[in-house]
Amino acid sequence: MARGLSEAKVGDREKTAARLLMSSARKFYDPEVDIDWEAPLVEGKCYMLPERVSLYGTPLWDRMSEEQRLELGKHEAATVASVGLWFEILLMRMLVKAAYDGDPTTRHIQYALTEVAEECRHVVMFARMVERMDCPAYGPPPYVHRLAKLLPTIAYGPAMFGSILVAEEILDRLQREMANDESVQPLMRMVNRIHILEEARHVTFAREEVVRGMAGMGRAELRYQRLLIATVSFFICRSLLHPRAYAAVGLDPKQAWHAAHANPHYRETLRFAGERIMSFLDEAGLVGAPGMALWRKSHLLG
């Protein structure tokens, strides 16, 4: 049996869903209306905090000009955004699958569908941001993109909602750090604020589903859930850097990619980004054998 959070710590499923539905109705954004996409980008302001750029602190970073550093931060921000929108499309497919098998008259399923609508807006928002930054939508590596098509079929229960949380909460922690920092591009700050507000509801929904799903789980099922979430989290984290982003600023892509993954500062950034969600997943019982090697390779654990 899984060691984990008590189901008594979460609210009634229908009451939680009803509260989240009310919150979604009261406070939401339409990025097409609420973001000024024609506003000029501000020269000299960063797209990602310098200490969060993957090569920060390396000899390669020391040899780069300030212009190259800003440009690399821009391309890495575009990579993160395009990986985020890719995973949110997967998330929508998984939520629609749950809705297909569920009772549409319940508030629980109605909120799942409301979340799909919000994620649709987020995907468009991230895509518009990448376009406005004049960067490619790098996305995950092609083999990860192909493999991920299996996820809506093989993912369910705590690992499905836990994987959603890993993707959302890693991004959320980095966005919260930048949202009110005046050194960051105003466009980035506005996108971050919108995403933070609406993702808070999604996180509440998913966390409660993880706790409920872990209750009474048998040993064999627990091992499957642990391996699945560790595998998905590994691929999410490895997709946050793209070799073409380094080539875009004049660096050798293979050399820079390896330098980034060996960089203690970058590994610490991933641990910082994943600190809260890893603590929750560990307490819930989802972090453990047979997935520990993958968790360590993702840099989410030391």
C-alpha positions, -999 to 999 in steps of 0.1 A, spaced: 0 0 0 12 35 -8 24 58 20 7 90 11 -14 120 19 -47 113 36 -78 116 14 -94 134 43 -71 164 36 -89 171 3 -124 184 -2 -155 167 -16 -149 163 -53 -182 179 -64 -178 208 -39 -143 215 -51 -154 214 -88 -183 237 -81 -160 262 -64 -135 261 -92 -163 265 -118 -174 296 -100 -139 310 -99 -135 304 -136 -167 323 -143 -156 352 -121 -120 357 -132 -106 347 -166 -86 364 -193 -89 364 -231 -54 368 -244 -66 381 -277 -82 410 -259 -62 414 -227 -27 414 -242 -15 442 -265 3 421 -291 13 452 -310 32 468 -282 69 471 -290 93 448 -272 116 468 -249 153 469 -259 176 456 -232 150 438 -211 153 401 -207 129 373 -216 143 350 -189 162 360 -158 199 356 -165 206 332 -136 179 309 -150 194 307 -185 209 272 -190 246 283 -196 247 308 -167 279 303 -148 297 282 -174 329 292 -194 307 294 -225 285 321 -207 316 340 -197 327 342 -234 293 354 -246 285 390 -252 256 407 -234 236 407 -266 241 369 -270 231 363 -235 198 382 -239 192 364 -272 198 330 -257 174 338 -229 148 348 -255 152 315 -274 151 295 -242 119 313 -232 105 304 -266 115 267 -261 99 266 -226 67 282 -240 65 259 -270 71 228 -248 44 241 -225 18 245 -252 27 210 -266 21 195 -232 -11 214 -226 -24 200 -259 -16 165 -244 -33 176 -212 -65 185 -231 -65 152 -248 -63 134 -214 -90 156 -198 -113 150 -228 -107 113 -224 -117 115 -188 -148 135 -198 -157 110 -225 -158 82 -198 -175 104 -171 -209 118 -163 -213 152 -179 -239 162 -154 -214 162 -126 -196 194 -116 -163 173 -117 -166 166 -154 -179 201 -162 -149 216 -145 -126 193 -165 -142 206 -197 -138 242 -184 -102 235 -178 -99 223 -214 -113 257 -226 -88 276 -205 -60 255 -218 -70 262 -253 -66 299 -246 -32 293 -230 -20 273 -260 -29 302 -283 -14 327 -259 20 309 -258 19 304 -296 13 342 -301 41 350 -276 66 328 -294 55 344 -327 58 379 -313 93 371 -301 102 361 -336 114 327 -325 107 292 -338 82 270 -318 110 246 -309 88 221 -290 101 188 -278 126 166 -298 108 148 -326 112 114 -310 95 127 -278 67 143 -299 61 109 -315 63 89 -282 40 113 -264 11 104 -287 8 73 -265 3 92 -233 -34 98 -235 -38 61 -240 -15 48 -213 -19 75 -187 -47 76 -161 -52 81 -124 -26 97 -101 3 95 -127 -18 113 -152 -27 142 -129 8 141 -113 24 145 -147 1 174 -154 13 190 -122 50 185 -129 46 203 -162 24 231 -148 42 237 -115 77 238 -129 66 265 -153 45 282 -126 74 286 -102 96 302 -129 68 324 -140 61 337 -105 97 346 -101 95 368 -133 60 381 -131 68 413 -111 105 417 -121 109 450 -139 140 437 -158 117 412 -177 99 421 -209 64 435 -202 49 410 -227 65 381 -207 52 395 -174 16 398 -187 16 363 -201 31 350 -168 4 368 -147 -25 353 -168 -11 319 -167 -3 320 -129 -39 331 -121 -57 304 -142 -32 276 -135 -38 280 -97 -73 265 -103 -59 237 -124 -33 228 -98 -60 226 -71 -80 202 -92 -51 180 -101 -36 178 -66 -69 166 -52 -72 140 -79 -37 127 -71 -46 122 -34 -79 105 -42 -64 82 -67 -36 70 -44 -61 58 -17 -60 21 -14 -37 15 -43 -21 -20 -45 17 -26 -49 17 -35 -86 -4 -6 -96 17 17 -75 49 6 -93 32 14 -127 20 48 -116 55 57 -102 73 45 -133 49 64 -156 51 97 -138 89 95 -136 92 87 -173 69 116 -183 87 140 -160 121 130 -174 110 137 -209 94 170 -199 126 183 -183 149 171 -211 127 189 -236 131 223 -219 164 228 -238 167 226 -275 200 224 -294 187 247 -322 183 275 -296 220 275 -291 227 275 -328 204 305 -331 229 326 -311 260 313 -328 270 285 -304 279 249 -312 246 232 -304 260 199 -293 287 214 -271 263 240 -255 236 214 -249 260 191 -230 275 220 -211 240 231 -200 230 197 -187 263 194 -168 259 229 -154 253 229 -116 235 263 -119 210 249 -144 205 217 -124 197 239 -94 172 259 -115 153 227 -122 154 216 -86 141 251 -76 114 249 -102 103 215 -91 108 219 -53 71 223 -44 57 197 -67 83 171 -58 76 175 -21 39 170 -28 44 140 -50 68 124 -25 43 129 3 15 115 -19 36 83 -25 43 88 -62 81 92 -59 98 59 -55 109 26 -72 111 18 -100 113 54 -112 141 69 -90 169 68 -117 147 88 -140 138 113 -113 175 119 -107 183 122 -145 155 148 -148 175 170 -122 143 174 -102 160 154 -74 195 159 -62 
